[in-house]
Amino acid sequence: MRTNFKIALFLLILTACVCSAQAQERKRQWTKEMLDYKHEFIVKETGMTQAQRDKFMPLYEAMEKEIYNANHKARQHARKVGAANKVSDEEYAKAAKAMAEVKSKEGEIETRYFNQFSKILSKKQLFLLKQAEIKFYRQMTEKKKK
């Protein structure tokens, strides 16, 4: 009887682990597909040539990763403070400041990469790049609402 219980428990835990791994893989796949779609959208909206795309996309992906990391770090800090039982005013202040500064960090990152983008894209394409990003996020927001 005990052996059957142990086997059943083991199978249950194994099934949960497999399901969790599959869910994480689906999330990674969805994220990759969404980023690929966004990149294709930007290429189309800005009218990039293949040569421009080949030079631009690695830089753009590096910029996106830096921005993600800056946001992720601020969110983690805020989550850590929010979950703690005893938090000092100083810790609250640090977390609030980190969340407030994340937008300026994003701006610094974008400005740094803009200078590199300007060596690859035309002035019009640089303008259309930001417009394409805004248009992409608006479309995604509209689709999410539906």
Phi, psi and omega in degrees: 000313180296322180296317178298320178296316180296319179295316180297317179296316178300315180296322178296315179295318178299316179298318179297319179296316180296317179297319179296316179296320179295321179296319178295320179294319177298320179296316178298317180296317179297317180298316179297316179297320180294317179294320177299317178298316179299315181296318177297320178299314181295316179301315181295313183293328181268348180070038180290146171279169179296321179296317178296316181301316181298326178276324187284314189299319177298322177293317181296318178295322177295320178296314179301320181294317178297317179295317178301314182297320178296315178294317182298317180298317179294318179295319179298317179299314180296319179297319180297316179292318181295329182273344183287147179282314180248114181232131179277163177299326180295320178293320175299317181296318179297316180295317179296319180295318179299318179292324180288326183280347185297325179294319179291326176297318177301316179298318178297316180297313180298319180296317179299315180286331178303318180298324177285322179297325183294343176277346183252317186259156175285169179301319179295317180295324176298318177295314182293335179300308181294321177298320180294320178298315179297315180298319179299311182294325176295316179297318179295322178295318178296317179295325180292325180293329183279000000 
